[in-house]
Amino acid sequence: MKIRVDMAKCETHAQCVFAAPEAFSLDDDDELVYDANPDDALRAKIEQAVLACPVQAVFIEQG
C-alpha cells in the first residue's frame, strides 16, 4: 500500500494521526510526517485516516 498527503492542502488538523498513529505523526514543529509505505495490515486505519481528513489531503495511491 502506498499513501500520499497533499501537503499544499494539509492544514495539520491531525485527524489522520488520531486514526492511524502507526503511519502518521507530528514532528517537533507540529508538521505532519507520515510513512508513505505503511504495512498492508494498517489498511483499515489508513482508510479511516483518509475519511477523517477535513480537507481531503490524504490519499491511498492505486497501483
HELIX and SHEET records of a PDB file:
HELIX    1   1 GLN A   15  ALA A   19  1                                   5    
HELIX    2   2 ASP A   40  LEU A   42  5                                   3    
HELIX    3   3 ARG A   43  ALA A   52  1                                  10    
SHEET    1   A 2 LYS A   2  VAL A   5  0                                        
SHEET    2   A 2 VAL A  58  GLU A  61 -1                                        
SHEET    1   B 2 PHE A  24  LEU A  26  0                                        
SHEET    2   B 2 LEU A  32  TYR A  34 -1                                        
END                                                                             
